[in-house]
Amino acid sequence: MAIRNHITFFNLEQALQYPDTQLYLFGKPNICGKRRMGVVVAQSHSIQKAREITNKAAQSIQITDT
């Protein structure tokens, strides 16, 4: 399994465009396999709506490695 050493995140502003949304990036130094690199947390009037928001925000984030 290859370890990559330089990680760049894109579209963070787009992910945070939703109200009451927070983004936590874990700051891991490399990607090895399918590691979770962060989480999106949202607050809304219902759990279903909060999940929709977090899914949209997470899908907008792009991660590249070299």
All heavy atoms as an XYZ file, in Angstrom:
526
protein
N       0.850     -1.179      0.000
C       0.000      0.000      0.000
C       0.896      1.244      0.000
O       1.780      1.374      0.826
C      -0.878     -0.026      1.259
C      -1.911      1.028      1.278
S      -3.041      0.900      2.687
C      -3.687     -0.731      2.466
N       0.658      2.137     -0.935
C       1.486      3.335     -1.073
C       1.080      4.400     -0.069
O      -0.088      4.619      0.191
C       1.355      3.892     -2.484
N       2.086      5.055      0.490
C       1.857      6.185      1.391
C       2.207      7.454      0.631
O       3.279      7.565      0.062
C       2.707      6.071      2.667
C       2.290      4.833      3.459
C       2.576      7.329      3.514
C       3.129      4.578      4.678
N       1.298      8.411      0.641
C       1.512      9.671     -0.049
C       1.780     10.756      0.978
O       1.185     10.756      2.035
C       0.294      9.976     -0.910
C       0.112      8.911     -1.981
C      -1.301      8.869     -2.468
N      -1.474      7.695     -3.294
C      -2.368      6.763     -3.054
N      -3.159      6.850     -2.021
N      -2.495      5.735     -3.855
N       2.659     11.693      0.627
C       3.185     12.593      1.647
C       2.682     14.022      1.629
O       2.953     14.752      2.561
C       4.709     12.609      1.567
C       5.283     11.262      1.918
O       4.809     10.606      2.826
N       6.285     10.834      1.196
N       1.984     14.463      0.616
C       1.533     15.862      0.577
C       0.040     15.881      0.277
O      -0.390     15.438     -0.780
C       2.297     16.648     -0.486
C       1.912     18.085     -0.527
N       2.319     18.987      0.424
C       1.130     18.763     -1.383
C       1.798     20.168      0.142
N       1.079     20.058     -0.953
N      -0.743     16.411      1.190
C      -2.193     16.426      1.059
C      -2.669     17.865      0.889
O      -2.235     18.758      1.621
C      -2.853     15.806      2.302
C      -2.382     14.372      2.460
C      -4.365     15.868      2.203
C      -2.720     13.778      3.797
N      -3.572     18.090     -0.061
C      -4.157     19.400     -0.281
C      -5.675     19.260     -0.332
O      -6.191     18.360     -0.989
C      -3.658     20.006     -1.613
O      -2.230     19.999     -1.617
C      -4.154     21.426     -1.778
N      -6.371     20.140      0.375
C      -7.838     20.153      0.402
C      -8.327     21.317     -0.446
O      -7.796     22.428     -0.357
C      -8.349     20.338      1.835
C      -7.982     19.218      2.762
C      -6.825     19.274      3.513
C      -8.811     18.110      2.884
C      -6.486     18.244      4.369
C      -8.485     17.074      3.737
C      -7.319     17.140      4.483
N      -9.364     21.076     -1.256
C      -9.954     22.104     -2.103
C     -11.450     22.214     -1.807
O     -12.072     21.274     -1.322
C      -9.773     21.752     -3.591
C      -8.343     21.755     -4.033
C      -7.629     20.575     -4.086
C      -7.724     22.934     -4.387
C      -6.310     20.564     -4.492
C      -6.399     22.937     -4.793
C      -5.690     21.753     -4.847
N     -12.027     23.363     -2.140
C     -13.468     23.641     -2.026
C     -13.961     23.692     -0.579
O     -15.130     23.402     -0.315
C     -14.303     22.633     -2.823
C     -14.026     22.690     -4.300
O     -13.620     23.728     -4.816
N     -14.219     21.593     -4.987
N     -13.114     24.073      0.343
C     -13.537     24.154      1.740
C     -14.575     25.246      1.944
O     -15.510     25.081      2.733
C     -12.329     24.382      2.656
C     -11.255     23.294      2.594
C     -10.114     23.635      3.538
C     -11.843     21.930      2.901
N     -14.427     26.361      1.219
C     -15.412     27.442      1.334
C     -16.789     26.967      0.887
O     -17.800     27.315      1.491
C     -14.983     28.665      0.506
C     -13.706     29.307      0.968
C     -12.472     28.663      0.349
O     -12.609     27.792     -0.543
O     -11.366     29.015      0.773
N     -16.818     26.167     -0.166
C     -18.084     25.640     -0.660
C     -18.708     24.705      0.379
O     -19.914     24.725      0.597
C     -17.864     24.892     -1.975
C     -19.143     24.399     -2.611
C     -18.903     23.722     -3.952
O     -17.802     23.768     -4.492
N     -19.932     23.093     -4.478
N     -17.895     23.908      1.035
C     -18.404     22.991      2.060
C     -18.980     23.747      3.248
O     -19.932     23.289      3.884
C     -17.298     22.056      2.529
N     -18.434     24.922      3.539
C     -18.872     25.696      4.707
C     -19.932     26.742      4.366
O     -20.265     27.564      5.212
C     -17.654     26.357      5.362
C     -16.675     25.379      5.997
C     -15.404     26.106      6.417
C     -17.318     24.672      7.175
N     -20.469     26.705      3.164
C     -21.473     27.692      2.767
C     -22.816     27.477      3.463
O     -23.635     28.375      3.538
C     -21.677     27.665      1.257
C     -22.426     26.438      0.769
C     -22.632     26.442     -0.728
O     -22.527     27.483     -1.374
N     -22.922     25.290     -1.282
N     -23.050     26.290      3.977
C     -24.319     25.977      4.624
C     -24.323     26.528      6.047
O     -23.318     26.431      6.759
C     -24.532     24.462      4.647
C     -24.491     23.854      3.270
C     -23.340     23.250      2.784
C     -25.598     23.913      2.430
C     -23.301     22.703      1.513
C     -25.564     23.365      1.155
C     -24.411     22.765      0.707
O     -24.374     22.241     -0.550
N     -25.439     27.091      6.504
C     -25.492     27.633      7.862
C     -25.339     26.529      8.911
O     -25.730     25.384      8.691
C     -26.885     28.275      7.952
C     -27.631     27.879      6.735
C     -26.687     27.267      5.778
N     -24.757     26.891     10.035
C     -24.576     25.980     11.172
C     -23.807     24.716     10.789
O     -24.129     23.616     11.232
C     -25.930     25.610     11.797
C     -26.672     26.823     12.321
O     -26.009     27.679     12.959
O     -27.882     26.932     12.097
N     -22.798     24.889      9.932
C     -21.973     23.775      9.487
C     -20.534     24.006      9.927
O     -20.027     25.121      9.844
C     -22.030     23.642      7.954
O     -23.388     23.445      7.573
C     -21.215     22.474      7.456
N     -19.896     22.946     10.392
C     -18.495     23.011     10.804
C     -17.729     21.896     10.119
O     -18.270     20.825      9.854
C     -18.359     22.871     12.311
C     -19.033     23.979     13.077
C     -18.986     23.735     14.571
O     -18.846     22.614     15.029
N     -19.105     24.802     15.333
N     -16.463     22.149      9.869
C     -15.585     21.189      9.216
C     -14.385     20.961     10.119
O     -13.743     21.909     10.559
C     -15.145     21.739      7.856
C     -14.094     20.969      7.084
C     -14.598     19.573      6.736
C     -13.718     21.726      5.833
N     -14.091     19.705     10.405
C     -12.939     19.335     11.220
C     -12.009     18.477     10.374
O     -12.365     17.372      9.972
C     -13.366     18.545     12.459
C     -14.234     19.337     13.397
C     -15.612     19.250     13.334
C     -13.665     20.191     14.345
C     -16.419     19.980     14.193
C     -14.458     20.931     15.195
C     -15.838     20.821     15.118
O     -16.624     21.551     15.966
N     -10.817     19.014     10.079
C      -9.805     18.260      9.355
C      -8.813     17.726     10.375
O      -8.363     18.462     11.246
C      -9.109     19.147      8.320
C     -10.034     19.759      7.270
C      -9.254     20.703      6.370
C     -10.721     18.677      6.462
N      -8.466     16.460     10.265
C      -7.668     15.809     11.296
C      -6.176     16.118     11.220
O      -5.455     15.856     12.171
C      -7.883     14.301     11.257
C      -9.302     13.893     11.545
C      -9.813     12.763     10.975
C     -10.116     14.634     12.378
C     -11.119     12.366     11.231
C     -11.421     14.260     12.639
C     -11.923     13.115     12.066
N      -5.700     16.645     10.112
C      -4.295     17.010     10.022
C      -3.366     15.823      9.947
O      -2.212     15.900     10.370
N      -3.825     14.716      9.436
C      -2.967     13.540      9.291
C      -1.898     13.848      8.252
O      -2.163     14.491      7.241
C      -3.802     12.332      8.875
C      -4.778     11.917      9.964
C      -5.597     10.734      9.537
C      -6.584     10.384     10.643
N      -7.456      9.273     10.263
N      -0.691     13.407      8.477
C       0.412     13.784      7.584
C       0.418     13.067      6.240
O       1.086     13.498      5.316
C       1.651     13.399      8.384
C       1.186     12.287      9.267
C      -0.243     12.623      9.606
N      -0.327     11.967      6.113
C      -0.331     11.247      4.849
C      -1.607     10.427      4.720
O      -2.362     10.271      5.670
C       0.895     10.352      4.709
C       1.060      9.411      5.881
O       0.125      8.727      6.284
N       2.240      9.367      6.447
N      -1.805      9.927      3.505
C      -2.959      9.070      3.229
C      -2.431      7.655      3.049
O      -1.506      7.422      2.284
C      -3.692      9.515      1.943
C      -4.252     10.917      2.103
C      -4.801      8.530      1.592
C      -4.840     11.480      0.827
N      -3.034      6.740      3.745
C      -2.666      5.334      3.612
C      -3.969      4.541      3.548
O      -4.666      4.412      4.550
C      -1.813      4.897      4.795
S      -1.267      3.194      4.686
N      -4.334      4.075      2.345
C      -5.600      3.371      2.204
C      -6.756      4.351      2.170
O      -6.676      5.420      1.588
N      -7.833      4.019      2.859
C      -9.031      4.870      2.882
C      -9.221      5.465      4.267
O     -10.223      5.230      4.929
C     -10.253      4.058      2.471
C     -10.240      3.652      1.024
C     -11.567      3.092      0.626
C     -11.593      2.860     -0.867
N     -12.947      2.749     -1.361
N      -8.263      6.235      4.721
C      -8.335      6.874      6.032
C      -9.325      8.025      6.012
O      -9.427      8.763      5.033
C      -6.967      7.415      6.436
C      -5.922      6.350      6.614
C      -4.604      6.957      6.932
N      -4.610      7.475      8.300
C      -3.553      8.020      8.865
N      -2.426      8.134      8.207
N      -3.622      8.463     10.090
N     -10.016      8.198      7.107
C     -10.907      9.352      7.243
C     -10.037     10.562      7.555
O      -9.281     10.569      8.518
C     -11.915      9.093      8.360
C     -12.938     10.183      8.477
C     -14.089      9.792      9.345
N     -13.643      9.569     10.706
C     -14.434      9.498     11.757
N     -15.734      9.606     11.592
N     -13.968      9.293     12.951
N     -10.154     11.592      6.741
C      -9.302     12.768      6.858
C      -9.974     13.914      7.599
O      -9.335     14.894      7.928
C      -8.875     13.243      5.467
C      -8.162     12.177      4.640
S      -6.695     11.510      5.430
C      -5.613     12.908      5.355
N     -11.265     13.789      7.870
C     -11.985     14.832      8.581
C     -13.465     14.497      8.641
O     -13.897     13.450      8.139
N     -14.234     15.392      9.256
C     -15.679     15.222      9.349
C     -16.363     16.568      9.149
O     -15.788     17.616      9.418
C     -16.140     14.617     10.701
C     -15.628     13.210     10.874
C     -15.723     15.477     11.865
N     -17.602     16.502      8.673
C     -18.458     17.672      8.571
C     -19.585     17.488      9.572
O     -20.172     16.412      9.667
C     -19.040     17.824      7.150
C     -19.977     19.018      7.078
C     -17.938     17.952      6.123
N     -19.873     18.540     10.333
C     -20.937     18.509     11.337
C     -21.915     19.631     11.000
O     -21.507     20.753     10.712
C     -20.355     18.725     12.759
C     -21.454     18.724     13.801
C     -19.310     17.667     13.064
N     -23.217     19.311     11.036
C     -24.235     20.328     10.750
C     -25.358     20.221     11.765
O     -25.649     19.150     12.290
C     -24.790     20.146      9.344
N     -25.981     21.359     12.004
C     -27.126     21.432     12.902
C     -28.307     21.950     12.088
O     -28.170     22.886     11.301
C     -26.808     22.390     14.038
C     -27.738     22.309     15.194
C     -27.216     23.145     16.355
O     -26.206     23.826     16.257
N     -27.912     23.100     17.440
N     -29.477     21.320     12.249
C     -30.657     21.737     11.512
C     -31.912     21.396     12.310
O     -31.812     20.835     13.407
C     -30.685     21.051     10.141
O     -31.711     21.588      9.343
N     -33.071     21.694     11.738
C     -34.333     21.458     12.430
C     -34.677     19.971     12.545
O     -35.520     19.587     13.344
C     -35.470     22.222     11.736
C     -35.727     21.768     10.332
N     -34.997     22.234      9.265
C     -36.610     20.876      9.835
C     -35.427     21.650      8.158
N     -36.415     20.823      8.471
N     -34.023     19.126     11.724
C     -34.253     17.683     11.817
C     -32.951     16.937     11.539
O     -32.041     17.472     10.895
C     -35.319     17.224     10.810
O     -34.814     17.284      9.494
N     -32.875     15.723     12.012
C     -31.682     14.910     11.771
C     -31.524     14.645     10.279
O     -30.418     14.706      9.742
C     -31.762     13.593     12.565
C     -31.673     13.894     14.062
C     -30.657     12.630     12.139
C     -31.915     12.684     14.949
N     -32.637     14.386      9.599
C     -32.578     14.117      8.165
C     -32.002     15.303      7.401
O     -31.150     15.135      6.525
C     -33.965     13.777      7.624
C     -33.965     13.476      6.139
C     -35.349     13.109      5.622
O     -36.274     12.897      6.387
N     -35.487     13.051      4.313
N     -32.440     16.511      7.723
C     -31.929     17.710      7.051
C     -30.442     17.913      7.367
O     -29.661     18.251      6.478
C     -32.742     18.939      7.469
C     -32.320     20.200      6.777
C     -32.573     20.143      5.286
C     -32.238     21.468      4.637
N     -32.304     21.400      3.183
N     -30.043     17.689      8.605
C     -28.632     17.821      8.981
C     -27.778     16.818      8.203
O     -26.682     17.147      7.747
C     -28.462     17.624     10.484
N     -28.272     15.609      8.040
C     -27.533     14.601      7.262
C     -27.417     15.013      5.796
O     -26.378     14.816      5.172
C     -28.219     13.242      7.368
C     -27.991     12.584      8.688
C     -28.658     11.224      8.740
N     -28.393     10.593     10.022
C     -29.059      9.559     10.467
N     -30.042      9.021      9.759
N     -28.747      9.040     11.639
N     -28.479     15.567      5.234
C     -28.438     16.037      3.849
C     -27.369     17.118      3.688
O     -26.597     17.107      2.723
C     -29.794     16.586      3.428
C     -30.870     15.543      3.255
C     -32.237     16.153      2.983
O     -32.333     17.366      2.714
O     -33.228     15.396      3.056
N     -27.337     18.041      4.625
C     -26.355     19.131      4.575
C     -24.939     18.583      4.679
O     -24.056     18.968      3.908
C     -26.634     20.164      5.683
C     -27.948     20.891      5.390
C     -25.481     21.155      5.816
C     -28.455     21.725      6.552
N     -24.704     17.683      5.647
C     -23.347     17.152      5.807
C     -22.919     16.357      4.582
O     -21.760     16.441      4.166
C     -23.215     16.287      7.077
O     -24.172     15.225      7.029
C     -23.399     17.105      8.326
N     -23.826     15.606      3.982
C     -23.469     14.852      2.775
C     -23.110     15.778      1.627
O     -22.112     15.554      0.928
C     -24.613     13.911      2.370
C     -24.726     12.718      3.279
O     -23.762     12.300      3.903
N     -25.925     12.166      3.371
N     -23.884     16.828      1.413
C     -23.587     17.789      0.349
C     -22.246     18.473      0.607
O     -21.432     18.642     -0.315
C     -24.679     18.843      0.241
C     -25.963     18.347     -0.351
C     -27.004     19.462     -0.381
C     -28.334     18.979     -0.887
N     -29.338     20.057     -0.859
N     -22.026     18.887      1.840
C     -20.774     19.576      2.170
C     -19.585     18.642      1.989
O     -18.576     19.032      1.392
C     -20.838     20.091      3.612
N     -19.681     17.425      2.479
C     -18.572     16.476      2.358
C     -18.279     16.141      0.907
O     -17.103     16.028      0.516
C     -18.892     15.211      3.152
N     -19.295     16.015      0.087
C     -19.095     15.682     -1.320
C     -18.435     16.830     -2.091
O     -17.796     16.596     -3.118
C     -20.416     15.302     -1.971
C     -20.930     13.962     -1.508
C     -22.329     13.664     -2.037
O     -22.899     14.428     -2.810
N     -22.877     12.549     -1.607
N     -18.542     18.033     -1.611
C     -17.946     19.168     -2.302
C     -16.436     19.276     -2.051
O     -15.728     19.918     -2.812
C     -18.641     20.469     -1.912
O     -18.372     20.791     -0.573
N     -15.942     18.633     -1.015
C     -14.514     18.704     -0.669
C     -13.724     17.763     -1.566
O     -14.099     16.623     -1.775
C     -14.293     18.337      0.814
C     -15.027     19.320      1.712
C     -12.797     18.314      1.138
C     -15.069     18.895      3.151
N     -12.631     18.277     -2.084
C     -11.723     17.462     -2.885
C     -10.388     17.375     -2.167
O      -9.896     18.380     -1.626
C     -11.531     18.070     -4.267
C     -12.784     18.066     -5.098
C     -12.557     18.685     -6.464
O     -11.514     19.252     -6.744
N     -13.549     18.583     -7.322
N      -9.812     16.187     -2.184
C      -8.514     15.960     -1.543
C      -7.568     15.413     -2.590
O      -7.898     14.471     -3.309
C      -8.629     14.953     -0.380
C      -9.644     15.432      0.642
C      -7.269     14.725      0.262
C      -9.956     14.423      1.717
N      -6.405     16.028     -2.713
C      -5.380     15.516     -3.622
C      -4.131     15.190     -2.817
O      -3.890     15.745     -1.753
C      -5.010     16.525     -4.721
O      -4.486     17.705     -4.116
C      -6.216     16.883     -5.565
N      -3.361     14.280     -3.341
C      -2.112     13.897     -2.693
C      -1.040     13.686     -3.753
O      -1.314     13.374     -4.885
C      -2.295     12.646     -1.849
C      -2.833     11.483     -2.661
O      -3.617     11.711     -3.598
O      -2.465     10.342     -2.374
N       0.198     13.920     -3.356
C       1.321     13.731     -4.264
C       2.409     12.927     -3.604
O       2.453     12.777     -2.422
C       1.892     15.081     -4.719
O       2.249     15.841     -3.567
C       0.913     15.828     -5.567
